[in-house]
Amino acid sequence: MPYAEIAIAVLGAFALAWLADLVTGRRGLFATSLVSGVAAVCGWFLAIRVFAVGTMEGWTWVLWSLIASAGALGAFFLFRSKR
């Protein structure tokens, strides 16, 4: 499958968003998916374009993408308003 890395990154980011939404009391899957997706793209950008630690054919950028997604979800739940 030529685009397996991309599919795994997308599914992994969504799984992290779903898990974070589930753990925090189901406050909104759209918001967590948005945060996770944007952070995953930022992780890809950092790995491929900024630090050049991998290429699109490798799996290194997928790890960077998922780490960025998890970090952004943590920050999202830490700093959002509770009202």
C-alpha positions as CSV (number, residue, x, y, z in Angstrom):
1,M,0.0,0.0,0.0
2,P,1.8,3.2,-1.1
3,Y,0.1,5.5,1.3
4,A,0.1,3.4,4.4
5,E,2.1,5.9,6.5
6,I,-0.5,8.6,5.8
7,A,-3.4,6.3,6.6
8,I,-1.7,5.3,9.9
9,A,-1.0,8.9,10.8
10,V,-4.6,9.9,10.1
11,L,-6.1,7.0,12.0
12,G,-3.7,7.4,14.9
13,A,-4.5,11.1,15.2
14,F,-8.2,10.3,15.2
15,A,-7.7,7.5,17.7
16,L,-5.9,9.9,20.1
17,A,-8.7,12.4,19.7
18,W,-11.3,9.8,20.4
19,L,-9.4,8.5,23.4
20,A,-8.9,12.0,24.8
21,D,-12.6,12.8,24.4
22,L,-13.5,9.5,26.0
23,V,-11.2,10.0,29.0
24,T,-12.3,13.6,29.6
25,G,-16.0,13.0,29.7
26,R,-17.2,13.3,26.1
27,R,-17.2,17.0,25.7
28,G,-16.9,17.1,21.9
29,L,-15.3,14.9,19.4
30,F,-15.1,17.6,16.8
31,A,-13.0,19.9,18.9
32,T,-10.6,17.2,19.9
33,S,-10.3,15.9,16.4
34,L,-9.6,19.4,15.1
35,V,-6.8,19.9,17.7
36,S,-5.4,16.5,17.0
37,G,-5.5,16.9,13.3
38,V,-3.8,20.3,13.2
39,A,-1.2,19.1,15.6
40,A,-0.5,16.0,13.5
41,V,0.1,18.2,10.5
42,C,2.4,20.5,12.6
43,G,4.3,17.4,13.7
44,W,4.7,16.3,10.1
45,F,5.9,19.8,9.1
46,L,8.5,19.8,11.9
47,A,9.8,16.3,11.0
48,I,9.9,16.7,7.3
49,R,10.5,20.4,6.5
50,V,12.1,22.0,9.6
51,F,14.3,19.4,11.2
52,A,14.6,17.0,8.2
53,V,14.7,13.9,10.3
54,G,12.8,11.8,7.8
55,T,11.1,11.6,4.4
56,M,7.6,10.9,3.4
57,E,8.6,7.3,2.6
58,G,9.8,6.6,6.1
59,W,7.9,6.1,9.4
60,T,9.8,8.7,11.5
61,W,7.4,11.5,10.7
62,V,4.4,9.4,11.8
63,L,5.9,9.1,15.3
64,W,6.6,12.9,15.3
65,S,3.0,13.5,14.1
66,L,1.5,11.4,16.9
67,I,3.7,12.9,19.6
68,A,2.7,16.4,18.5
69,S,-0.9,15.3,18.5
70,A,-0.7,13.9,22.0
71,G,1.1,17.0,23.3
72,A,-1.5,19.4,21.7
73,L,-4.4,17.4,23.2
74,G,-2.7,17.6,26.6
75,A,-2.3,21.4,26.3
76,F,-5.8,21.7,25.0
77,F,-7.3,20.1,28.0
78,L,-4.9,21.9,30.4
79,F,-5.6,25.4,29.1
80,R,-9.2,25.5,27.8
81,S,-11.8,27.4,29.8
82,K,-13.9,25.4,32.1
83,R,-16.8,27.9,32.5
